[in-house]
Amino acid sequence: MTNVAVIVAAGRGERMGLPEKVLLPVAGTPVIVHSLRAALASPAISAAVIVAGAHTREPIDLLVQQEMQDKPIRIVLGGARRQDSVLAGIRAACDLGATIVAVHDGARPLVRPALFDATIEAARERGGAIVAVPVTDSLKRVEDGAVAASISRDQLWAAQTPQTFEVRRLLDAFAEAERRNLDVTDESGLFEALGWPVGIVQGDPENLKLTRASDIPILEALIQARNAGSVIH
């Protein structure tokens, strides 16, 4: 059985105003390299596919060449939508013999290898599983700039990545999405739209996504704390 990490790094980072956010250095290392190293440090992962954009393909290729890894790494170009990019990555993973794929956002550099292991094990049992954390903030629905209602957070979880699935089942889901003309934001959303079950693996509050420039010092502080052997609560 071959498990392949598909690291999605084809986005344009409009919210940061920087189209190459996965190339930004965090604690001295590009974001995408943090994500790649974590994936390949998982004993369950056999290989990795990086899905790059046309604007990041060449620099990512150079970074991968500098990485001394004993596991195969392939780079492919993504598409216009996230689901197009993920599908390109899955097809490349199939070329590497994948039976299970763990799809991870390249902009989540603090993912721990154990999360890949855990979602792969859950995907074997359920066909698909994602990393998520329970919502802890109070939630409000807002209309016209004012609070319209409070929303119970009792059964709400915030999705992270990796999101891990049996390859054949995920390809069937993408084929059905194309048939129905579905546009989804992540792989679990695709399964939900089709009425297919997805398991939950307890995530990590530190598994943050780099979305805004203000996230960088937070990520750097967490990395420094890890390197020092500290724990931040």
Secondary structure, DSSP 4 states (H G I P E B T S, - for coil): --EEEEEEE----TTTT-TTGGGSEETTEEHHHHHHHHHHHSTT--EEEEEE-TTTHHHHHHHHHH---SS-EEEEE--SSHHHHHHHHHHHHHHTT-SEEEEEETT-TT--HHHHHHHHHHHHHHSEEEEEEE--S-EEEEETTEEEEEE--TT-EEEEEEEEEEHHHHHHHHHHHHHHT---SSHHHHHHHHT---EEEE--TT-----STTHHHHHHHHHHHHHTT----
